[in-house]
């Protein structure tokens, strides 16, 4: 499938037959002047969510702002995201940023995109300013992505 996210607030879905379906998306799923910003849902991995539900507790799924960052090798979440969702802590990883290299906590979670696709992946927790998540190359390596800054559109084929 090919997904086109446009500033008008609709998403076109192209199926293999060439048909186009427009699906409304929230205003958070738009291209802003600071980059490709999406509203993603982050939650526990499915295996953990199933165990939580069998214990008659509710799983938490929250939408967060995510910036597609081709310069980030891994997907990063803010510490507040990990805390709100009580994600599974799996260890630590040395992370290099513009400012320094430091050991940061790693969690395992599921990221669901506005078009419904999801991926379970390791998420490193680092302080982020103004956003909740950076979508790194560990996810976008599976996409064909066109960022049309002139027209404010993102086209993603996953």
SENU-313192 format. One record per atom (N, C-alpha, C, O): chain; atom name; x, y, z. Coordinates in steps of 0.1 Angstrom, whole numbers. Layout:
! residues N
R mol atom     x     y     z
R   A   CA     X     Y     Z
...
! end
This chain:
! residues 158
R mol atom     x     y     z
R   A    N     8   -12     0
R   A   CA     0     0     0
R   A    C     9    12     0
R   A    O    20    12     5
R   A    N     3    23    -6
R   A   CA    10    36    -5
R   A    C     1    46     2
R   A    O   -11    46    -1
R   A    N     7    53    11
R   A   CA    -1    63    19
R   A    C     4    77    16
R   A    O    17    79    17
R   A    N    -4    86    13
R   A   CA     0   100    11
R   A    C    -7   108    21
R   A    O   -19   109    22
R   A    N     1   115    29
R   A   CA    -4   124    40
R   A    C    -3   138    35
R   A    O     8   142    31
R   A    N   -14   145    34
R   A   CA   -14   158    28
R   A    C   -18   169    38
R   A    O   -25   166    47
R   A    N   -14   181    36
R   A   CA   -17   192    45
R   A    C   -32   195    46
R   A    O   -37   201    56
R   A    N   -40   191    36
R   A   CA   -54   193    37
R   A    C   -61   185    48
R   A    O   -73   187    51
R   A    N   -54   175    53
R   A   CA   -59   167    64
R   A    C   -66   154    60
R   A    O   -74   148    67
R   A    N   -63   150    47
R   A   CA   -69   137    43
R   A    C   -57   128    39
R   A    O   -46   132    36
R   A    N   -60   115    39
R   A   CA   -49   105    35
R   A    C   -55    97    23
R   A    O   -66    93    23
R   A    N   -46    96    12
R   A   CA   -50    88     1
R   A    C   -44    75     2
R   A    O   -32    74     5
R   A    N   -52    64     0
R   A   CA   -46    51     1
R   A    C   -48    45   -13
R   A    O   -59    43   -18
R   A    N   -36    41   -19
R   A   CA   -36    35   -32
R   A    C   -35    20   -31
R   A    O   -26    15   -25
R   A    N   -45    13   -36
R   A   CA   -44    -2   -35
R   A    C   -38    -7   -48
R   A    O   -36     1   -58
R   A    N   -35   -20   -49
R   A   CA   -28   -25   -61
R   A    C   -36   -24   -74
R   A    O   -30   -24   -85
R   A    N   -49   -22   -73
R   A   CA   -57   -20   -85
R   A    C   -57    -6   -90
R   A    O   -63    -3  -100
R   A    N   -50     3   -83
R   A   CA   -50    17   -87
R   A    C   -61    26   -81
R   A    O   -61    38   -84
R   A    N   -69    20   -73
R   A   CA   -80    28   -67
R   A    C   -74    37   -56
R   A    O   -64    33   -49
R   A    N   -80    48   -54
R   A   CA   -76    57   -43
R   A    C   -87    59   -33
R   A    O   -98    62   -37
R   A    N   -84    57   -20
R   A   CA   -94    59   -10
R   A    C   -89    70    -1
R   A    O   -77    70     4
R   A    N   -97    81     1
R   A   CA   -93    91    10
R   A    C   -99    89    24
R   A    O  -111    86    25
R   A    N   -90    89    34
R   A   CA   -95    87    48
R   A    C   -91    99    56
R   A    O   -79   103    55
R   A    N  -100   105    64
R   A   CA   -96   116    72
R   A    C   -86   113    82
R   A    O   -86   102    88
R   A    N   -77   122    85
R   A   CA   -67   120    95
R   A    C   -67   133   104
R   A    O   -71   144    99
R   A    N   -62   132   116
R   A   CA   -62   143   125
R   A    C   -52   154   120
R   A    O   -43   151   112
R   A    N   -54   166   125
R   A   CA   -45   177   121
R   A    C   -30   175   125
R   A    O   -21   181   120
R   A    N   -28   166   135
R   A   CA   -14   163   139
R   A    C    -7   155   129
R   A    O     6   154   129
R   A    N   -14   148   120
R   A   CA    -7   140   110
R   A    C    -4   148    97
R   A    O    -6   143    86
R   A    N     1   160    99
R   A   CA     4   168    88
R   A    C    19   171    87
R   A    O    27   169    97
R   A    N    24   176    76
R   A   CA    37   180    74
R   A    C    38   195    79
R   A    O    31   203    73
R   A    N    47   197    88
R   A   CA    49   211    93
R   A    C    62   216    88
R   A    O    70   208    82
R   A    N    65   229    89
R   A   CA    77   235    84
R   A    C    89   229    90
R   A    O   100   230    85
R   A    N    88   223   102
R   A   CA   100   217   109
R   A    C   102   202   106
R   A    O   110   196   112
R   A    N    95   197    96
R   A   CA    97   183    92
R   A    C    85   175    91
R   A    O    73   180    91
R   A    N    87   162    89
R   A   CA    76   152    88
R   A    C    71   148   101
R   A    O    77   139   108
R   A    N    60   154   106
R   A   CA    55   151   119
R   A    C    42   143   118
R   A    O    33   147   111
R   A    N    41   132   125
R   A   CA    30   123   125
R   A    C    24   122   139
R   A    O    31   124   149
R   A    N    12   118   140
R   A   CA     6   114   153
R   A    C     6    99   153
R   A    O    -1    92   146
R   A    N    14    93   162
R   A   CA    15    78   163
R   A    C     9    74   177
R   A    O     9    81   186
R   A    N     5    61   177
R   A   CA     1    55   189
R   A    C    12    46   194
R   A    O    17    38   187
R   A    N    16    48   207
R   A   CA    26    39   213
R   A    C    19    32   224
R   A    O    11    37   232
R   A    N    23    19   225
R   A   CA    16    10   235
R   A    C    26    -1   239
R   A    O    37    -3   233
R   A    N    21   -10   248
R   A   CA    28   -22   252
R   A    C    29   -31   239
R   A    O    20   -31   231
R   A    N    39   -40   239
R   A   CA    39   -50   228
R   A    C    27   -59   230
R   A    O    22   -60   241
R   A    N    22   -66   219
R   A   CA    10   -74   220
R   A    C    11   -84   231
R   A    O     1   -87   238
R   A    N    22   -91   232
R   A   CA    23  -102   243
R   A    C    21   -97   257
R   A    O    14  -103   265
R   A    N    26   -85   260
R   A   CA    24   -79   273
R   A    C    10   -74   274
R   A    O     4   -76   285
R   A    N     5   -68   264
R   A   CA    -9   -63   264
R   A    C   -19   -74   267
R   A    O   -29   -72   274
R   A    N   -17   -85   261
R   A   CA   -26   -97   263
R   A    C   -25  -102   278
R   A    O   -35  -105   283
R   A    N   -13  -102   283
R   A   CA   -12  -106   298
R   A    C   -19   -96   307
R   A    O   -25  -100   316
R   A    N   -18   -83   304
R   A   CA   -24   -73   312
R   A    C   -39   -75   311
R   A    O   -46   -74   321
R   A    N   -44   -77   299
R   A   CA   -59   -79   298
R   A    C   -64   -91   304
R   A    O   -75   -91   310
R   A    N   -56  -102   305
R   A   CA   -61  -114   312
R   A    C   -62  -112   327
R   A    O   -69  -120   334
R   A    N   -54  -102   332
R   A   CA   -55   -99   346
R   A    C   -65   -89   349
R   A    O   -65   -83   360
R   A    N   -74   -87   340
R   A   CA   -86   -77   341
R   A    C   -81   -63   343
R   A    O   -88   -55   349
R   A    N   -69   -60   338
R   A   CA   -65   -46   338
R   A    C   -66   -40   324
R   A    O   -65   -48   314
R   A    N   -66   -27   323
R   A   CA   -67   -21   310
R   A    C   -54   -17   305
R   A    O   -45   -12   312
R   A    N   -51   -20   292
R   A   CA   -39   -15   285
R   A    C   -40    -1   282
R   A    O   -51     4   279
R   A    N   -29     6   281
R   A   CA   -29    20   278
R   A    C   -24    22   264
R   A    O   -13    18   260
R   A    N   -31    29   255
R   A   CA   -27    33   242
R   A    C   -29    48   241
R   A    O   -40    54   242
R   A    N   -18    55   239
R   A   CA   -18    70   238
R   A    C   -12    75   225
R   A    O    -2    69   221
R   A    N   -18    85   220
R   A   CA   -12    91   207
R   A    C    -2   102   211
R   A    O    -4   109   221
R   A    N     9   102   204
R   A   CA    20   111   206
R   A    C    25   117   193
R   A    O    23   111   182
R   A    N    31   129   194
R   A   CA    37   135   182
R   A    C    50   128   179
R   A    O    59   126   188
R   A    N    53   124   167
R   A   CA    65   118   163
R   A    C    71   125   150
R   A    O    64   128   141
R   A    N    84   127   151
R   A   CA    91   133   139
R   A    C    98   122   132
R   A    O   106   115   138
R   A    N    96   121   119
R   A   CA   104   112   111
R   A    C   118   118   109
R   A    O   119   129   104
R   A    N   128   111   115
R   A   CA   142   117   115
R   A    C   152   108   108
R   A    O   156    98   114
R   A    N   155   111    96
R   A   CA   164   102    88
R   A    C   178   103    94
R   A    O   186    94    90
R   A    N   181   112   103
R   A   CA   194   113   109
R   A    C   195   104   122
R   A    O   206   102   127
R   A    N   184    99   126
R   A   CA   184    91   139
R   A    C   185    76   134
R   A    O   177    71   127
R   A    N   195    69   140
R   A   CA   196    55   136
R   A    C   186    46   143
R   A    O   182    35   138
R   A    N   181    50   154
R   A   CA   171    43   162
R   A    C   159    51   166
R   A    O   160    64   165
R   A    N   148    45   169
R   A   CA   136    52   174
R   A    C   137    56   188
R   A    O   141    47   197
R   A    N   134    68   191
R   A   CA   136    74   205
R   A    C   122    79   210
R   A    O   114    85   203
R   A    N   120    77   223
R   A   CA   108    82   230
R   A    C   113    91   241
R   A    O   124    89   246
R   A    N   105   100   246
R   A   CA   108   108   257
R   A    C   106    99   270
R   A    O    98    90   270
R   A    N   113   102   281
R   A   CA   111    95   293
R   A    C    97    95   298
R   A    O    92    86   304
R   A    N    90   106   296
R   A   CA    76   107   300
R   A    C    67    97   293
R   A    O    57    92   299
R   A    N    70    94   280
R   A   CA    62    84   273
R   A    C    64    70   279
R   A    O    54    63   282
R   A    N    77    66   282
R   A   CA    79    53   288
R   A    C    73    52   302
R   A    O    67    42   305
R   A    N    72    63   309
R   A   CA    66    63   323
R   A    C    51    62   322
R   A    O    45    55   329
R   A    N    45    70   313
R   A   CA    30    70   312
R   A    C    25    56   308
R   A    O    15    52   312
R   A    N    33    49   299
R   A   CA    28    36   294
R   A    C    33    24   302
R   A    O    29    13   300
R   A    N    42    27   311
R   A   CA    48    16   319
R   A    C    54     5   310
R   A    O    51    -6   312
R   A    N    62    10   300
R   A   CA    68     0   291
R   A    C    78    -9   297
R   A    O    83    -6   308
R   A    N    80   -21   290
R   A   CA    89   -31   295
R   A    C   104   -26   294
R   A    O   108   -24   282
R   A    N   111   -24   305
R   A   CA   125   -20   304
R   A    C   133   -32   301
R   A    O   133   -42   308
R   A    N   142   -31   291
R   A   CA   150   -42   286
R   A    C   165   -41   288
R   A    O   172   -50   285
R   A    N   169   -29   293
R   A   CA   183   -27   295
R   A    C   187   -13   292
R   A    O   179    -3   293
R   A    N   200   -11   288
R   A   CA   206     2   285
R   A    C   214     1   272
R   A    O   218    -9   268
R   A    N   216    13   266
R   A   CA   223    14   253
R   A    C   231    27   253
R   A    O   226    37   258
R   A    N   243    26   248
R   A   CA   251    38   246
R   A    C   246    46   234
R   A    O   245    41   223
R   A    N   242    58   236
R   A   CA   236    67   226
R   A    C   244    79   224
R   A    O   248    86   233
R   A    N   248    81   211
R   A   CA   255    93   207
R   A    C   245   104   202
R   A    O   238   101   192
R   A    N   246   116   207
R   A   CA   238   127   202
R   A    C   247   138   198
R   A    O   259   137   198
R   A    N   241   149   194
R   A   CA   249   160   190
R   A    C   258   165   202
R   A    O   269   170   200
R   A    N   252   164   214
R   A   CA   258   170   226
R   A    C   268   160   233
R   A    O   278   165   238
R   A    N   265   147   233
R   A   CA   273   138   241
R   A    C   270   124   238
R   A    O   262   120   230
R   A    N   277   115   245
R   A   CA   275   100   245
R   A    C   271    96   259
R   A    O   278    99   268
R   A    N   260    90   260
R   A   CA   256    86   273
R   A    C   248    72   273
R   A    O   242    69   263
R   A    N   247    66   284
R   A   CA   240    53   286
R   A    C   225    57   289
R   A    O   222    65   298
R   A    N   216    52   280
R   A   CA   202    55   282
R   A    C   193    42   283
R   A    O   197    32   277
R   A    N   182    43   290
R   A   CA   173    31   291
R   A    C   167    27   278
R   A    O   164    36   270
R   A    N   165    15   276
R   A   CA   158     9   264
R   A    C   146     2   269
R   A    O   146    -5   279
R   A    N   135     4   261
R   A   CA   122    -2   264
R   A    C   117   -10   252
R   A    O   123    -8   241
R   A    N   108   -19   253
R   A   CA   102   -26   242
R   A    C    87   -22   241
R   A    O    80   -22   251
R   A    N    83   -17   229
R   A   CA    69   -13   227
R   A    C    65   -14   213
R   A    O    72   -19   204
R   A    N    52   -10   211
R   A   CA    46   -11   198
R   A    C    43     3   193
R   A    O    37    11   201
R   A    N    47     7   181
R   A   CA    43    20   175
R   A    C    33    17   163
R   A    O    36     9   154
R   A    N    22    24   164
R   A   CA    12    22   154
R   A    C    10    36   147
R   A    O     9    46   153
R   A    N    10    35   133
R   A   CA    10    47   125
R   A    C    -4    51   121
R   A    O   -13    43   122
R   A    N    -6    63   116
R   A   CA   -20    68   113
R   A    C   -27    59   103
R   A    O   -39    59   103
R   A    N   -20    52    95
R   A   CA   -26    43    84
R   A    C   -29    29    89
R   A    O   -33    21    82
R   A    N   -26    26   102
R   A   CA   -30    14   108
R   A    C   -18     4   110
R   A    O   -19    -6   118
R   A    N    -7     5   102
R   A   CA     4    -4   103
R   A    C    11    -2   117
R   A    O    11     9   122
R   A    N    16   -13   122
R   A   CA    23   -12   135
R   A    C    36   -20   135
R   A    O    37   -29   127
R   A    N    45   -17   144
R   A   CA    58   -24   145
R   A    C    61   -25   160
R   A    O    60   -15   167
R   A    N    66   -37   164
R   A   CA    71   -38   178
R   A    C    86   -37   177
R   A    O    93   -43   169
R   A    N    92   -28   186
R   A   CA   106   -24   184
R   A    C   112   -19   197
R   A    O   104   -15   206
R   A    N   125   -20   198
R   A   CA   132   -14   210
R   A    C   131     1   208
R   A    O   133     7   198
R   A    N   128     8   219
R   A   CA   127    23   220
R   A    C   136    28   230
R   A    O   135    25   242
R   A    N   146    37   226
R   A   CA   155    43   236
R   A    C   148    55   241
R   A    O   142    63   234
R   A    N   150    57   254
R   A   CA   144    69   261
R   A    C   155    80   263
R   A    O   165    78   269
R   A    N   152    91   257
R   A   CA   161   103   258
R   A    C   152   115   259
R   A    O   141   115   254
R   A    N   157   126   265
R   A   CA   150   138   265
R   A    C   149   144   251
R   A    O   158   145   244
R   A    N   136   147   247
R   A   CA   133   153   235
R   A    C   126   167   237
R   A    O   119   168   247
R   A    N   129   176   229
R   A   CA   123   189   231
R   A    C   111   192   221
R   A    O   114   192   209
R   A    N    99   193   226
R   A   CA    88   197   217
R   A    C    81   185   211
R   A    O    70   187   205
R   A    N    86   173   211
R   A   CA    80   161   205
R   A    C    81   150   215
R   A    O    89   150   225
R   A    N    74   139   213
R   A   CA    74   128   221
R   A    C    82   116   216
R   A    O    86   107   223
R   A    N    85   116   203
R   A   CA    91   104   196
R   A    C    98   109   184
R   A    O    94   117   176
R   A    N   110   102   181
R   A   CA   117   103   168
R   A    C   116    90   162
R   A    O   120    80   167
R   A    N   111    89   150
R   A   CA   110    77   142
R   A    C   124    76   134
R   A    O   127    84   126
R   A    N   132    66   138
R   A   CA   145    65   133
R   A    C   146    55   121
R   A    O   136    49   117
R   A    N   158    53   116
R   A   CA   161    45   105
R   A    C   158    30   107
R   A    O   156    22    98
R   A    N   157    26   120
R   A   CA   153    12   123
R   A    C   139     9   119
R   A    O   136    -3   116
R   A    N   131    19   117
R   A   CA   117    17   112
R   A    C   117    21    98
R   A    O   111    14    89
R   A    N   122    33    94
R   A   CA   120    38    81
R   A    C   128    31    70
R   A    O   127    33    58
R   A    N   138    22    75
R   A   CA   145    14    65
R   A    C   136     4    58
R   A    O   139    -1    47
R   A    N   124     2    63
R   A   CA   114    -7    57
R   A    C   104     1    48
R   A    O    95    -5    42
R   A    N   106    14    46
R   A   CA    97    22    39
R   A    C   103    27    26
R   A    O   116    28    25
R   A    N    95    30    16
R   A   CA    99    39     5
R   A    C    92    52     9
R   A    O    80    53     9
R   A    N    99    63    10
R   A   CA    93    75    15
R   A    C    97    87     6
R   A    O   109    89     3
R   A    N    88    95     3
R   A   CA    90   108    -5
R   A    C    85   119     4
R   A    O    74   119     8
R   A    N    94   128     7
R   A   CA    91   140    15
R   A    C    91   152     5
R   A    O   101   156     0
R   A    N    79   157     2
R   A   CA    77   168    -7
R   A    C    75   181     1
R   A    O    63   184     4
R   A    N    86   187     4
R   A   CA    85   199    13
R   A    C    78   211     6
R   A    O    72   219    13
R   A    N    79   212    -7
R   A   CA    73   223   -15
R   A    C    58   222   -13
R   A    O    51   232   -11
R   A    N    52   210   -15
R   A   CA    38   209   -14
R   A    C    33   204     0
R   A    O    21   203     2
R   A    N    42   202     9
R   A   CA    39   198    23
R   A    C    32   184    23
R   A    O    22   182    31
R   A    N    38   175    16
R   A   CA    32   161    16
R   A    C    43   151    19
R   A    O    55   153    16
R   A    N    39   140    25
R   A   CA    47   128    27
R   A    C    40   116    20
R   A    O    28   114    22
R   A    N    48   109    12
R   A   CA    42    96     6
R   A    C    51    85    12
R   A    O    63    85    11
R   A    N    44    75    18
R   A   CA    51    64    24
R   A    C    45    51    19
R   A    O    33    49    18
R   A    N    54    42    14
R   A   CA    50    29    10
R   A    C    57    19    20
R   A    O    69    18    20
R   A    N    49    12    28
R   A   CA    55     2    37
R   A    C    50   -12    35
R   A    O    55   -21    42
! end
